[in-house]
Amino acid sequence: MTSEEIAPGCCCTCNGSGLDGDGDTCRDCHGTGIDNHGA
């Protein structure tokens, strides 16, 4: 899988890998980002 591909069911912002430096999830995953998906 390349970095451009989105894994099924994963966040379209961090792709389930996290963007906040801890490798967990991004703010959108937790409902505090601008693209909140409610995961």
HURAFEN-V667607 format. One line per field, one symbol per residue. phi: phi as a letter, one per 30 degrees, with the letter a starting at -180 (. if undefined). psi: psi as a letter, one per 20 degrees, with the letter a starting at -180 (. if undefined). burial: + if it has 16 or more other C-alpha atoms within 10 Angstrom, else -. Layout:
phi->???
psi->???
burial->???
This chain:
phi->.ddddcdeicdddchicjbcjcicbcdddciccdcecid
psi->priiqpqpirpigikjiqjjijjerrhhhijjrilpjk.
burial->----------++++++-+------+++++------++--
